[in-house]
Amino acid sequence: MFSSRPSVHPVEAPPLTDVTENHPPRVRMKDIQGMPGTSGGLALRFFQFMFAAAALGVMVSANDFSSVTSFRYLVAAAILQSLWSLSLALLDVYALLVKRSLRNPLVNVLFAIGDGITSTLTFAAACASAGITVLIGNDLNICSQNHCTTFETATAMAFISWFAVSPSFLLNFWSLASR
């Protein structure tokens, strides 16, 4: 019978080359001010917290805010925004003190999702409260019986808090997309 026999032929090893010649090492993007773990990020979180807390305090100071659903929604959104911003501000303080970067992909996903949810809730609550404030003040003309300036101030603080959240969300979302 004819049977085939395996034959072994020596193979030369490829020449050793430096890996860095063909593929330069990846360079991480610099930490842009406003991203988590930077002093700009801490400042944004501080302003988010302060304006959300101001909106909450001003709205709660009116004794009849609970009679309108959108004002209760603004209070709930301001509480959530305050807690989220305060917790991330404390995390930023920790990262700055120990000089640690918060560029972990999982952490960035968490920050982006949290900022997206809280900014959407804050914006929706501010818009709803602005609509009711306009209805009470301009259409029904019952500002003398209500706290219109208090409601307007709380709504303005909520909008300013949303303006402070937007850069944080956009920077976190951008850092996710740039990976």
Summary of the structure (lengths in Angstrom):
residues: 179
radius of gyration: 27.2
end to end distance: 61.4
largest distance: 111.4
contacts: 500
relative contact order: 0.16
helix: 69%
strand: 0%
